[in-house]
Amino acid sequence: MKLVVIMSVEQYAEVLERLYAEHRIPVFSETEVQGYRLDENVRTPLNWFGRAHTPIYSKLTFAFVDDDKAAELIDAIDAYNREHDPESPIRAFQMPVERSV
């Protein structure tokens, strides 16, 4: 089992919902996130983080899925980013779930 965590700017919320549906992941959690960039010299995608006191609103979603679904979903996100070349790409990572109850 894997935990897949996805961060995107708010404008991609519908894209993420569609990707979850297309890949038959019926349950996921979502929360709103405010991103800040404190160091102007740090290189980040153009619209990913706001300035020190001007946040950029984004979404963080996560789902617990089987290993094959995790790979499938992350591959789909990678393909979306390559096809659409967004200024603020969708970010995703997976972590192993050692144990759950």
C-alpha positions in Angstrom: 0.0 0.0 0.0 1.1 3.6 -0.7 0.2 7.0 0.4 0.0 9.3 -2.6 0.2 13.0 -1.8 -0.6 15.6 -4.5 -0.2 19.4 -4.3 -1.4 21.8 -6.9 -2.5 25.4 -7.3 -6.2 25.8 -6.8 -7.0 26.1 -10.5 -6.1 22.4 -11.1 -8.7 21.1 -8.5 -11.0 19.8 -11.3 -8.1 18.1 -13.1 -7.2 16.2 -9.9 -10.8 15.1 -9.4 -10.9 13.9 -12.9 -7.6 12.0 -12.6 -8.8 10.3 -9.4 -12.0 9.3 -11.2 -10.3 8.1 -14.4 -7.9 5.9 -12.4 -10.7 4.5 -10.2 -9.6 5.9 -6.9 -12.9 6.4 -5.2 -11.8 8.0 -1.9 -9.3 10.8 -1.3 -8.9 13.6 1.2 -8.3 17.2 0.5 -7.3 20.3 2.3 -6.5 23.9 1.4 -2.9 25.1 1.7 -1.4 28.6 1.7 2.1 28.6 0.2 4.7 31.3 1.0 8.1 32.0 -0.4 10.3 33.7 2.2 13.5 33.7 0.2 13.1 35.5 -3.1 16.3 33.8 -4.4 14.8 30.3 -4.1 14.0 29.0 -7.6 10.4 27.7 -7.8 7.9 27.5 -10.6 6.5 30.9 -11.5 3.2 30.8 -9.7 3.8 28.1 -7.2 4.4 30.3 -4.1 3.5 33.8 -3.4 5.7 36.4 -1.7 6.3 36.5 2.0 2.9 38.0 2.9 1.0 37.2 -0.2 0.0 33.5 -0.2 -0.9 31.4 -3.2 -3.8 29.2 -2.5 -3.3 25.6 -3.4 -4.8 22.1 -2.6 -3.2 19.2 -1.0 -4.9 15.9 -1.7 -4.0 12.4 -0.6 -5.1 8.9 -1.0 -4.1 5.4 0.3 -3.9 3.1 -2.7 -2.4 -0.2 -3.9 1.1 0.0 -5.3 -0.1 -0.3 -8.9 -2.6 2.5 -8.5 0.0 4.8 -7.0 2.3 4.3 -10.0 -0.6 4.7 -12.4 -1.7 8.0 -10.8 1.7 9.5 -10.6 2.4 8.5 -14.2 -0.9 10.2 -15.2 0.2 13.4 -13.3 3.6 13.4 -15.0 1.9 13.0 -18.4 -0.5 15.9 -17.7 2.3 18.1 -16.7 4.3 17.3 -19.9 1.2 17.7 -22.1 -0.1 21.0 -20.7 3.2 22.6 -19.6 1.6 24.5 -16.8 3.5 27.3 -15.1 2.6 25.7 -11.8 2.9 21.9 -12.3 1.1 19.5 -10.2 3.4 17.9 -7.7 3.0 14.4 -6.4 4.9 11.9 -4.4 4.3 8.5 -2.8 5.3 7.0 0.4 5.2 3.3 1.5 2.6 2.5 4.2 4.3 0.0 6.5 1.3 -0.8 8.6 -2.3 0.4 9.0 -5.4 -0.4 11.0 
